[in-house]
Amino acid sequence: MTLESNDAEMIQLLDRIAVQDAAALKALYDLCSSKLFGLAVRVVSNREWAEDVLQESFLSIWRSASDYRASLSPPMAWMGLIVRSRGLDFLRRRASQRSHLTQEIDEVMADTLALDAPTPMDTAQASEQAWALHQCLVKLENRQREVVSLAYVRDLSHSELAQQLKLPLGTVKTWIRRGLEQLRVCMARFA
């Protein structure tokens, strides 16, 4: 099946879903759920959570199919955006629920701890951020990870790094810029 005919089929199914055709929703699910599930796994990093996200996404597709405009985007891009949004919503809800569970304990602990000492929530968040940073750093290429780490852990300037690593200054700057961009994108998934 070609991309155009696949898009045409999905557009027809979305048109039918817009008028509450349940069989069309099942057909659309059969046609593209595996790709959308893969996207959900990448967003939430957990297969079980991704199943929930996929289910919420298809409910959103059911409710908003009448809003879809083929002239604005291909059907998979539109559905992918829904999956991504539901995944990020899921992660925010999960973080909010965890925060709610610890809020009462934090309030009691705040009364007993020195005001300038980190709270258990601060410590937990710092630990989560450190874990997330480690997960993102290991995705960088070895040399790029080394340059970014040296720049920020040892607080070395670009020229000091270039001299120490015996690399051209432009290479060091490029690796740092690209490495920081990759880290920013990666860390956003944990936010």
DAURZI-V376704 format. One record per helix or strand of 2 or more residues. SS is the DSSP state (H for helix, E for strand). FROM is the first residue (numbers start at 1). TO is the last residue. If there is no record, write none. Layout:
# DAURZI-V376704
SS_FROM_TO, SS_FROM_TO
This chain:
# DAURZI-V376704
H_3_18, H_22_44, H_47_67, H_75_112, H_120_137, H_142_153, H_158_165, H_169_188
